[in-house]
């Protein structure tokens, strides 16, 4: 006689079966509630704040050295320069000539841009800025370009030489020394360098005419561009 094995099937009113069913229903409800709350949170969650851009570079700042103040400005010429740069020294007489001719219509602005390849260009910029704080910016610039063949290219610090120039210009030396040592003076120059780098300045002199970086091939080109802008 063959014996058939049978598995007991819980009756519909089996208490254990009912308990399991209740547990599964509760779990399903919890999961569903979680999904609903996740969807609501995601839909209403504020978008992450966009990263704040760095302060934009400025071609001219409030404290930039303006060499002319026309009653009615027709154009603005900005020069990034290095006092140990031979090309800057060569361009200086022409820029001064143009300033005399167009200074009543064009604002001429100088920005510091000492190049790392020049051992004393940063020290020279400090000397000029220290002189500027005593109202002798242009005089120190002229002195440094005039004497550049004597101190340019030197590997040892020319700070004592620049201090001698300050004395010759009649500056108060205690005030001059304090300005040279003041971190604010260095920050002033670093700000110019940062603006120049951001604006694409790679060498000196670099000129911007009405915000556009110039590519100069000849002196005649320079004169014509400025003449056209000053009309």
BALOBA-1460 file (C-alpha; in Angstrom, 3 decimals):
// residues 231
<rec num="1" residu="x" x="0.000" y="0.000" z="0.000"/>
<rec num="2" residu="x" x="1.414" y="3.298" z="-1.093"/>
<rec num="3" residu="x" x="1.530" y="5.973" z="1.632"/>
<rec num="4" residu="x" x="1.020" y="9.512" z="0.384"/>
<rec num="5" residu="x" x="2.777" y="12.241" z="2.391"/>
<rec num="6" residu="x" x="0.638" y="15.285" z="2.975"/>
<rec num="7" residu="x" x="1.658" y="18.755" z="4.274"/>
<rec num="8" residu="x" x="-0.575" y="20.410" z="6.775"/>
<rec num="9" residu="x" x="-2.233" y="23.559" z="5.412"/>
<rec num="10" residu="x" x="-3.123" y="26.193" z="7.977"/>
<rec num="11" residu="x" x="-6.774" y="26.829" z="8.269"/>
<rec num="12" residu="x" x="-8.004" y="30.202" z="7.077"/>
<rec num="13" residu="x" x="-8.508" y="31.310" z="10.642"/>
<rec num="14" residu="x" x="-5.004" y="30.202" z="11.723"/>
<rec num="15" residu="x" x="-3.766" y="32.914" z="14.238"/>
<rec num="16" residu="x" x="-0.079" y="32.550" z="13.106"/>
<rec num="17" residu="x" x="-0.975" y="33.238" z="9.506"/>
<rec num="18" residu="x" x="-2.951" y="36.303" z="10.477"/>
<rec num="19" residu="x" x="-0.037" y="37.670" z="12.524"/>
<rec num="20" residu="x" x="2.398" y="37.285" z="9.627"/>
<rec num="21" residu="x" x="-0.045" y="39.004" z="7.282"/>
<rec num="22" residu="x" x="-0.417" y="41.952" z="9.645"/>
<rec num="23" residu="x" x="3.382" y="42.295" z="9.918"/>
<rec num="24" residu="x" x="3.825" y="42.342" z="6.125"/>
<rec num="25" residu="x" x="1.080" y="44.928" z="5.752"/>
<rec num="26" residu="x" x="2.745" y="47.170" z="8.355"/>
<rec num="27" residu="x" x="6.156" y="46.825" z="6.696"/>
<rec num="28" residu="x" x="4.669" y="47.690" z="3.313"/>
<rec num="29" residu="x" x="3.004" y="50.748" z="4.805"/>
<rec num="30" residu="x" x="6.251" y="51.914" z="6.404"/>
<rec num="31" residu="x" x="8.179" y="51.521" z="3.145"/>
<rec num="32" residu="x" x="5.482" y="53.335" z="1.192"/>
<rec num="33" residu="x" x="5.437" y="56.182" z="3.700"/>
<rec num="34" residu="x" x="9.215" y="56.434" z="3.491"/>
<rec num="35" residu="x" x="9.099" y="56.642" z="-0.284"/>
<rec num="36" residu="x" x="6.430" y="59.322" z="-0.150"/>
<rec num="37" residu="x" x="8.394" y="61.432" z="2.338"/>
<rec num="38" residu="x" x="11.584" y="61.011" z="0.280"/>
<rec num="39" residu="x" x="9.753" y="62.197" z="-2.838"/>
<rec num="40" residu="x" x="8.311" y="65.200" z="-1.012"/>
<rec num="41" residu="x" x="11.670" y="66.131" z="0.539"/>
<rec num="42" residu="x" x="13.472" y="65.827" z="-2.767"/>
<rec num="43" residu="x" x="10.893" y="67.916" z="-4.574"/>
<rec num="44" residu="x" x="11.087" y="70.734" z="-2.017"/>
<rec num="45" residu="x" x="14.751" y="70.563" z="-1.113"/>
<rec num="46" residu="x" x="16.513" y="73.832" z="-2.033"/>
<rec num="47" residu="x" x="19.019" y="73.513" z="-4.846"/>
<rec num="48" residu="x" x="22.610" y="73.570" z="-3.601"/>
<rec num="49" residu="x" x="24.045" y="77.076" z="-3.680"/>
<rec num="50" residu="x" x="26.193" y="77.740" z="-6.699"/>
<rec num="51" residu="x" x="29.846" y="78.325" z="-5.842"/>
<rec num="52" residu="x" x="30.576" y="82.015" z="-5.509"/>
<rec num="53" residu="x" x="32.934" y="83.245" z="-8.211"/>
<rec num="54" residu="x" x="36.168" y="84.887" z="-7.170"/>
<rec num="55" residu="x" x="36.169" y="88.656" z="-7.184"/>
<rec num="56" residu="x" x="36.399" y="89.756" z="-10.771"/>
<rec num="57" residu="x" x="39.573" y="91.369" z="-11.947"/>
<rec num="58" residu="x" x="39.506" y="95.122" z="-12.348"/>
<rec num="59" residu="x" x="41.391" y="96.950" z="-15.045"/>
<rec num="60" residu="x" x="41.393" y="100.121" z="-12.952"/>
<rec num="61" residu="x" x="40.842" y="100.294" z="-9.209"/>
<rec num="62" residu="x" x="39.955" y="103.268" z="-7.071"/>
<rec num="63" residu="x" x="43.555" y="103.543" z="-5.834"/>
<rec num="64" residu="x" x="45.203" y="103.043" z="-9.241"/>
<rec num="65" residu="x" x="47.689" y="105.737" z="-10.213"/>
<rec num="66" residu="x" x="46.038" y="108.119" z="-12.665"/>
<rec num="67" residu="x" x="48.536" y="110.358" z="-14.418"/>
<rec num="68" residu="x" x="45.986" y="112.624" z="-16.084"/>
<rec num="69" residu="x" x="42.536" y="113.892" z="-15.191"/>
<rec num="70" residu="x" x="40.751" y="115.138" z="-18.324"/>
<rec num="71" residu="x" x="37.690" y="117.293" z="-17.855"/>
<rec num="72" residu="x" x="35.884" y="115.180" z="-20.421"/>
<rec num="73" residu="x" x="37.334" y="111.700" z="-20.761"/>
<rec num="74" residu="x" x="37.340" y="110.371" z="-24.319"/>
<rec num="75" residu="x" x="39.442" y="107.281" z="-23.615"/>
<rec num="76" residu="x" x="41.420" y="105.448" z="-20.978"/>
<rec num="77" residu="x" x="44.908" y="104.015" z="-21.451"/>
<rec num="78" residu="x" x="46.138" y="101.568" z="-18.815"/>
<rec num="79" residu="x" x="49.749" y="100.374" z="-18.678"/>
<rec num="80" residu="x" x="51.028" y="97.409" z="-16.674"/>
<rec num="81" residu="x" x="54.741" y="98.024" z="-16.192"/>
<rec num="82" residu="x" x="57.925" y="96.756" z="-14.552"/>
<rec num="83" residu="x" x="60.577" y="99.323" z="-13.592"/>
<rec num="84" residu="x" x="63.411" y="96.888" z="-14.314"/>
<rec num="85" residu="x" x="62.039" y="96.072" z="-17.780"/>
<rec num="86" residu="x" x="64.140" y="97.567" z="-20.574"/>
<rec num="87" residu="x" x="61.127" y="97.715" z="-22.901"/>
<rec num="88" residu="x" x="59.195" y="99.712" z="-20.315"/>
<rec num="89" residu="x" x="62.114" y="102.111" z="-20.053"/>
<rec num="90" residu="x" x="62.213" y="102.450" z="-23.842"/>
<rec num="91" residu="x" x="58.450" y="103.103" z="-23.998"/>
<rec num="92" residu="x" x="58.426" y="105.629" z="-21.154"/>
<rec num="93" residu="x" x="59.426" y="108.727" z="-23.187"/>
<rec num="94" residu="x" x="56.785" y="107.939" z="-25.818"/>
<rec num="95" residu="x" x="54.071" y="107.453" z="-23.191"/>
<rec num="96" residu="x" x="55.049" y="110.755" z="-21.584"/>
<rec num="97" residu="x" x="54.896" y="112.468" z="-24.976"/>
<rec num="98" residu="x" x="51.447" y="111.021" z="-25.649"/>
<rec num="99" residu="x" x="50.283" y="112.068" z="-22.205"/>
<rec num="100" residu="x" x="51.266" y="115.662" z="-22.904"/>
<rec num="101" residu="x" x="49.434" y="115.536" z="-26.229"/>
<rec num="102" residu="x" x="46.277" y="113.685" z="-25.168"/>
<rec num="103" residu="x" x="46.143" y="114.127" z="-21.382"/>
<rec num="104" residu="x" x="43.252" y="116.566" z="-21.704"/>
<rec num="105" residu="x" x="41.133" y="113.830" z="-23.324"/>
<rec num="106" residu="x" x="42.662" y="110.519" z="-22.221"/>
<rec num="107" residu="x" x="43.092" y="109.198" z="-18.689"/>
<rec num="108" residu="x" x="46.532" y="107.588" z="-18.395"/>
<rec num="109" residu="x" x="46.729" y="104.912" z="-15.683"/>
<rec num="110" residu="x" x="49.731" y="102.946" z="-14.397"/>
<rec num="111" residu="x" x="49.540" y="99.515" z="-12.754"/>
<rec num="112" residu="x" x="52.410" y="97.596" z="-11.139"/>
<rec num="113" residu="x" x="53.473" y="94.317" z="-12.744"/>
<rec num="114" residu="x" x="56.974" y="93.366" z="-11.525"/>
<rec num="115" residu="x" x="58.203" y="90.245" z="-13.303"/>
<rec num="116" residu="x" x="59.715" y="87.406" z="-11.292"/>
<rec num="117" residu="x" x="62.621" y="87.175" z="-13.741"/>
<rec num="118" residu="x" x="63.817" y="90.602" z="-12.595"/>
<rec num="119" residu="x" x="65.551" y="90.397" z="-9.232"/>
<rec num="120" residu="x" x="64.806" y="93.984" z="-8.141"/>
<rec num="121" residu="x" x="61.562" y="94.771" z="-9.933"/>
<rec num="122" residu="x" x="59.459" y="94.059" z="-6.839"/>
<rec num="123" residu="x" x="61.780" y="96.150" z="-4.666"/>
<rec num="124" residu="x" x="61.534" y="98.954" z="-7.209"/>
<rec num="125" residu="x" x="57.738" y="98.798" z="-7.109"/>
<rec num="126" residu="x" x="57.854" y="99.096" z="-3.312"/>
<rec num="127" residu="x" x="60.086" y="102.156" z="-3.627"/>
<rec num="128" residu="x" x="57.713" y="103.769" z="-6.107"/>
<rec num="129" residu="x" x="54.641" y="103.064" z="-3.991"/>
<rec num="130" residu="x" x="56.390" y="104.384" z="-0.872"/>
<rec num="131" residu="x" x="57.254" y="107.548" z="-2.796"/>
<rec num="132" residu="x" x="53.674" y="107.788" z="-4.072"/>
<rec num="133" residu="x" x="52.453" y="107.906" z="-0.476"/>
<rec num="134" residu="x" x="54.419" y="111.133" z="-0.151"/>
<rec num="135" residu="x" x="53.164" y="112.556" z="-3.441"/>
<rec num="136" residu="x" x="56.267" y="111.684" z="-5.465"/>
<rec num="137" residu="x" x="55.031" y="108.836" z="-7.663"/>
<rec num="138" residu="x" x="55.967" y="110.324" z="-11.026"/>
<rec num="139" residu="x" x="59.315" y="111.603" z="-9.757"/>
<rec num="140" residu="x" x="60.370" y="108.174" z="-8.501"/>
<rec num="141" residu="x" x="59.194" y="106.486" z="-11.698"/>
<rec num="142" residu="x" x="61.255" y="108.919" z="-13.766"/>
<rec num="143" residu="x" x="64.281" y="108.410" z="-11.491"/>
<rec num="144" residu="x" x="64.150" y="104.635" z="-11.730"/>
<rec num="145" residu="x" x="63.847" y="104.611" z="-15.514"/>
<rec num="146" residu="x" x="66.609" y="107.198" z="-15.829"/>
<rec num="147" residu="x" x="68.998" y="105.140" z="-13.692"/>
<rec num="148" residu="x" x="67.849" y="101.654" z="-14.743"/>
<rec num="149" residu="x" x="71.142" y="100.836" z="-16.564"/>
<rec num="150" residu="x" x="72.954" y="101.321" z="-13.248"/>
<rec num="151" residu="x" x="70.834" y="99.058" z="-11.038"/>
<rec num="152" residu="x" x="68.902" y="96.864" z="-13.473"/>
<rec num="153" residu="x" x="70.079" y="93.287" z="-13.789"/>
<rec num="154" residu="x" x="71.830" y="93.301" z="-10.434"/>
<rec num="155" residu="x" x="71.447" y="90.150" z="-8.342"/>
<rec num="156" residu="x" x="71.903" y="91.790" z="-4.952"/>
<rec num="157" residu="x" x="69.148" y="93.936" z="-3.461"/>
<rec num="158" residu="x" x="69.069" y="97.508" z="-4.701"/>
<rec num="159" residu="x" x="66.918" y="98.700" z="-1.808"/>
<rec num="160" residu="x" x="69.726" y="100.947" z="-0.458"/>
<rec num="161" residu="x" x="70.052" y="102.544" z="-3.904"/>
<rec num="162" residu="x" x="66.325" y="103.212" z="-4.075"/>
<rec num="163" residu="x" x="66.411" y="104.676" z="-0.576"/>
<rec num="164" residu="x" x="69.170" y="107.029" z="-1.742"/>
<rec num="165" residu="x" x="66.895" y="108.122" z="-4.597"/>
<rec num="166" residu="x" x="64.130" y="108.762" z="-2.069"/>
<rec num="167" residu="x" x="66.494" y="111.018" z="-0.151"/>
<rec num="168" residu="x" x="67.460" y="112.846" z="-3.331"/>
<rec num="169" residu="x" x="63.767" y="113.441" z="-4.038"/>
<rec num="170" residu="x" x="63.372" y="115.026" z="-0.624"/>
<rec num="171" residu="x" x="61.209" y="112.309" z="0.913"/>
<rec num="172" residu="x" x="60.948" y="111.851" z="4.641"/>
<rec num="173" residu="x" x="63.074" y="108.730" z="5.061"/>
<rec num="174" residu="x" x="61.433" y="107.479" z="8.249"/>
<rec num="175" residu="x" x="58.053" y="107.591" z="6.531"/>
<rec num="176" residu="x" x="59.537" y="106.038" z="3.402"/>
<rec num="177" residu="x" x="61.114" y="103.170" z="5.381"/>
<rec num="178" residu="x" x="57.856" y="102.512" z="7.206"/>
<rec num="179" residu="x" x="55.925" y="102.390" z="3.925"/>
<rec num="180" residu="x" x="58.406" y="99.983" z="2.328"/>
<rec num="181" residu="x" x="58.134" y="97.660" z="5.338"/>
<rec num="182" residu="x" x="54.357" y="97.934" z="5.614"/>
<rec num="183" residu="x" x="52.500" y="94.818" z="4.454"/>
<rec num="184" residu="x" x="49.760" y="97.066" z="3.071"/>
<rec num="185" residu="x" x="52.236" y="98.437" z="0.536"/>
<rec num="186" residu="x" x="53.080" y="94.928" z="-0.631"/>
<rec num="187" residu="x" x="49.382" y="94.043" z="-0.771"/>
<rec num="188" residu="x" x="48.770" y="97.071" z="-2.966"/>
<rec num="189" residu="x" x="51.314" y="95.779" z="-5.481"/>
<rec num="190" residu="x" x="50.111" y="92.174" z="-5.261"/>
<rec num="191" residu="x" x="46.600" y="93.352" z="-6.084"/>
<rec num="192" residu="x" x="47.872" y="94.904" z="-9.321"/>
<rec num="193" residu="x" x="49.714" y="91.696" z="-10.179"/>
<rec num="194" residu="x" x="46.599" y="89.595" z="-9.532"/>
<rec num="195" residu="x" x="44.491" y="91.853" z="-11.756"/>
<rec num="196" residu="x" x="47.128" y="91.723" z="-14.470"/>
<rec num="197" residu="x" x="47.317" y="87.932" z="-14.379"/>
<rec num="198" residu="x" x="43.530" y="87.630" z="-14.531"/>
<rec num="199" residu="x" x="43.409" y="90.050" z="-17.469"/>
<rec num="200" residu="x" x="45.966" y="88.073" z="-19.455"/>
<rec num="201" residu="x" x="49.038" y="90.232" z="-18.906"/>
<rec num="202" residu="x" x="52.092" y="88.075" z="-19.609"/>
<rec num="203" residu="x" x="54.841" y="90.644" z="-20.147"/>
<rec num="204" residu="x" x="55.595" y="94.325" z="-19.909"/>
<rec num="205" residu="x" x="54.712" y="96.859" z="-20.981"/>
<rec num="206" residu="x" x="51.120" y="95.786" z="-21.666"/>
<rec num="207" residu="x" x="48.600" y="98.448" z="-22.650"/>
<rec num="208" residu="x" x="44.811" y="98.419" z="-22.533"/>
<rec num="209" residu="x" x="42.926" y="101.078" z="-24.478"/>
<rec num="210" residu="x" x="39.294" y="101.400" z="-23.422"/>
<rec num="211" residu="x" x="39.469" y="97.919" z="-21.926"/>
<rec num="212" residu="x" x="40.996" y="96.226" z="-24.969"/>
<rec num="213" residu="x" x="44.483" y="94.778" z="-24.755"/>
<rec num="214" residu="x" x="46.609" y="96.279" z="-27.503"/>
<rec num="215" residu="x" x="48.900" y="94.466" z="-29.892"/>
<rec num="216" residu="x" x="51.452" y="97.065" z="-30.916"/>
<rec num="217" residu="x" x="53.792" y="96.641" z="-33.828"/>
<rec num="218" residu="x" x="55.060" y="100.165" z="-34.367"/>
<rec num="219" residu="x" x="55.074" y="103.533" z="-32.658"/>
<rec num="220" residu="x" x="52.905" y="104.828" z="-35.483"/>
<rec num="221" residu="x" x="50.269" y="102.185" z="-34.696"/>
<rec num="222" residu="x" x="50.237" y="103.270" z="-31.071"/>
<rec num="223" residu="x" x="49.851" y="106.927" z="-31.942"/>
<rec num="224" residu="x" x="47.059" y="106.235" z="-34.427"/>
<rec num="225" residu="x" x="45.094" y="104.045" z="-31.996"/>
<rec num="226" residu="x" x="45.271" y="106.706" z="-29.307"/>
<rec num="227" residu="x" x="44.405" y="109.502" z="-31.748"/>
<rec num="228" residu="x" x="41.338" y="107.601" z="-32.968"/>
<rec num="229" residu="x" x="40.188" y="106.872" z="-29.410"/>
<rec num="230" residu="x" x="40.641" y="110.501" z="-28.332"/>
<rec num="231" residu="x" x="38.430" y="111.963" z="-31.048"/>
